[in-house]
Amino acid sequence: MFTSSEKPIGYAYDPTFRKWYVIELPCIWTSSCFISSSCGLFCFMDSSRTDQLYVCNPITKCCKNLEEPQGFNFSDYDALAMVVNRKTRCYSVTIVKSKHIPESFFQCDVSIHIYDSGTTTWMTCLTDVLTGWRGGDESVICDGVLYIMIYSTGIGGSENHHGLITYNLSSRSCTMLMRNFIPAPCCLTCGRLMNLNEKLVMVGGIGKRDCPDIIKGIGIWTLNGMEWQQIARMPHKYFHGFGEFDDVFASSGTDDFIYIQSYGAPALLVFDVEQKMWKWCRKCPVRKRLPLQLFTGFCLEPRLEMDP
């Protein structure tokens, strides 16, 4: 967990011993960024400068800048995801770029770009147009499939404000993204996607039907085929334990643990998927230096042998 500061310092939480450790975060200098991690590596991209793209191992302090190829166009939204092949130790980074079509607010150009560390090359593998939906900043790779969260632009009468589209990274055979549309399980807000042991899991706020931006609870779902199955809902005593949620929160996960946090405070709640148990983490020692600073974080499996 970290907040924006002059020094790239954060705090790492060990769930086994329930202890926090100071850790350097190479290349991270702002809390306004996109981060994806896999098998000991994390990929970082500044939300305002997509040319600042790095893959790092914070344990060994190794860091590599991935230069974007010529032809990358400006976009309104970018979604970042990465996956590491444990056998070959090669990794793939995907960037999903979305841009509103000037002539139509209800249409959005979407393109998928993949970096392969084995060949050190980028490839644009798909471009498509979404109607009634736009892309965003949330995507994840799970079992060879790229899942992209999309958001309604208010046309078509859909009750869901969120949905997923998928792209098979192995076959790369999909030409129409909306063929593989998966609606959200409810009126959702703050939806986050995560890969837990090669199962797709989504955490999100359950919005009120008459006012979807106000959340009445937080749910956790797993995707079975094309259907969502709710595996947990945050008990009220924890939901109100954050204080003022402001209807905005973050979540991330790895292995069997899901971490949920408010952007405005270092409180961190953990859900054990295997044991179906909720508990507070020991309070993070990170501190605000400015009133409007935001807390953020990501999950990482520490490994020494992985190099970017």
N, C-alpha and C positions, 0 to 999 in steps of 0.2 A: 504494500500500500504506500502511496506517495501523494504529494501535492506539488504544485509548481514552486520552484525555488531556483536560486542561482547555482546550486550544487546538485548534481544528479544523484541524490541520496534518497533511499526509501527504506522501508522496514519489511522484512520477510517473516511470515508467521509459519511456525512448525506445528502442525496440528497434533503430532504425536506427543510432544513435550509441552505444548501450549505455551510456547515462548516466542518472543519477537527478537529479531536480530537486525542490526544495521547492515544495509547492503548497498553497494554502488549499482546504479542503473545506467550503464553506458548509453550515451546518445539521447537519453530522455531529459528534456529540459522544460517540459510543459505538461500540465495535466490534460490539456486539450489535444488529444492524440488518439490514433487508432493503434491497438495492440492485439496481436494474436500470438499464441504460443503453442509449441508442440515438442515433446521429447527433449526437453532441456534448452531449446532455443526459443527466443521470442523475436517477433518482427514488429518494428515500430515505424509509424508514419505520422508526421506532423499533419494535423487536420487542415492547416492553411497552406502547406507546401508539400505537395505529393512528390516533389523531387527529393525530399529528405526522407529516404526509405532505407532502413537498416535492419540487418539480422544480427542478433547478439546472443552470446552465452554469458549471463551475468556472473556465473561462478568462475569461469576462466578469464573473464574480462575481454574475450575476443569479440570483435565487432567488424561487420562488413557493410559497406554502402552499396546498395543495389541501384545502379543508374537506370532511370527510366529511358526507354528507347525514344527516338524522335517520332513524332506523330501522336503522342499522348495528348488528347485534347482536354481543355478545361471542362470540368464537370460540376454539377450542383451537389452531388453526393458521391462519396467513395466508401466502399466496404472492403475490408482487408481480412484475409484468412490465410493460414499456412498449415502445412502438414509435413511431417518428417517420416521418411521410410526408414524404419529401424534397422533393416537388413543392409541396405546400401548406404545409409547415413546421408542420402541426398534429400533435399527438401523442395517443396513447391510453394510458391506464394501466388495467391490470386488477388487481383484488384477488380472489383465490379464498379464500373463508372456509370453514373446515371445523370442525364441532362434533359431538362424540360425542352420540348420542341417549341421554338418561339411563336409559331402560328397557333399553337393549341396547348393550353395549360393542362389539358386532360391526357396528353400523350407525352411519353418520355422515352428517349433513346437510352438503351442499356447495352453495354459492351463488357465482355469478360476477357481479362488479360492474365496470362499465366507465366510466371518465371520458373524455370527449371535449373536448379543449381548444378545438375550433372552436365548440362550443355552450356550453362551460363547465358541463356538466351531467353528473350520474351517472345510470346506468341499471342496474338489476338485470335481467340478461338470462336467467338460468337458476337454478333451484333443483332439487336432485335428492337422492336418498338412495342412498348406497353401502352394500352389504352385503358384509362380509368384507374391506373395504378402508377406509382413511381417507385424508384429504388430508394435505398437509404444507406445507413452506415453499419448494417448488421448482416454478417454472413459467417458461415462455419463450414469446414470440411469434415465429413463423417463417413467412414467406410467407402471412400472413393467417390462420394457425391458432394457437390457444392450446393449448400442450401442458402438461399438469399431471401431475406425478409423484404417484403414490399408493402406499400402503404396506399390506401385508397385516396384518390383525388376527388371523390364525391360524385362520381358518375356511375350509373349502372345499378343503383339501388342496393348495393351490397350492405348487409348488416355488419359485416366484419370490416374493421378499419385496418387490420393486418392480414397478411397471408404469406405463404412461402412459394417460391418457385425453385426448381432443382435443375442441376446440370451435372450429367455423369462425366466425371473427369477421365475415366478409363476409356470409354467408347467414344466420347466426344461426338455423339451421333445426334444429339437433340438440336433441332433447328428452330423450334417454336417453344419458347420458354413457358408460355401459358398453358401448354398441353399438360404440364406437370404442376398445376396449381393446387396448393393445399391450404384451405382456409384456416384461420386461427380458431382455436377451440371456444373462444368467447369474445366478448367486447374487451379487447386487450389494450393495455398501455405499458410502456417501458419494457416491451418484449426483448428478451435476450436469448441467443442460441448458444449452446455449448455441446461439446463432444465428451460424453462420459463413457469410457470404455467402449468406443465405437457405437454408442447409442445416442441418437439425437434427443436432446433435452431442451425444453424451453421454460424459462421463468418469466412471469409477467404479472402486472397488476390487473385485477379483475374490475373493469369499469362498470359504473352504473349504466343501465340501458338508456335512461333518459338523459344522462350526462356522462358520457364515456370517459371524459378526462379526469373524473373524480373516482379514485379507486376505493373499493370496499373490502379488498383483501388481496393477497398475493398467492398465486398458484404455481405449481410445478407440474409439467406434463412431459410425457415421453411419446415419441412417434412410433406407432406400430403400423407398418404398411403406409396407408394414406390416412389413418385415423389417429387422433390424439387421445391419450389415456392419462387422466389426472392421477398422479401418484402422491401428491401431498398438497395441503393448503396451510399457510402459516397461521398458527393459533393467534387469537386476538391479543393475548397477553404479550406476545412478541411483536405483533403488528403495531400495537400502541407503544411498545417499549422504545421505539426509535424517536419518540417525540413528534415533532413536526416533520412529516414525510415530504410535504410539498408536492406529493404525487409524482415525484421523480426519484428514482433509485437505480442502483447498479447491481449487477450480479455476474458471477463467473464461477467456473467449477472445473474440477479435475478428479479423476479416479471416482470415488464414491462421495465426494464432498461438494456441496454448493454453498457459496458465500454470497450473502446479500448485505448491502450497505447503503446508507444514505450519503448523498454527495456532500451534505453540509456538516457531517460529523464523522469521527473515526469509529463509531460503533459498528461491529461486524458480527453478523449472525450466521451460524453454520448449520446446514441440514445434512445429516448423514443418511444418504439414500438407502444404504444397506440396512441400517438399524432403524430407519424411520424416526430419527430423533432430532430435535432442535436444541441448540444451546448457544449461548453467547461465547464468543472468543474473548480471551483476555484483552483488555483495552489496548489499542495500538498507541505507542508513544509519539506518533507523528503529531505535530502541532501546526496550527494556522499562524502565518505571519501577517496576513491581511484578512479583513472580514469576509471578502468575497472569494477567497481561495477555495477550491473544490478538492475534496478527497477522491481518489480513484485507486484502482488496483487491478491486478490480473493474477491468474494462477499459473504456476510454473512447476514442472517436475525437474528438480536439480540433477544435472548429469555432467560429469567431467569430460567424457570422451567425445562430446558433440562439438564440432567446430563449424562456424558459419562459412 
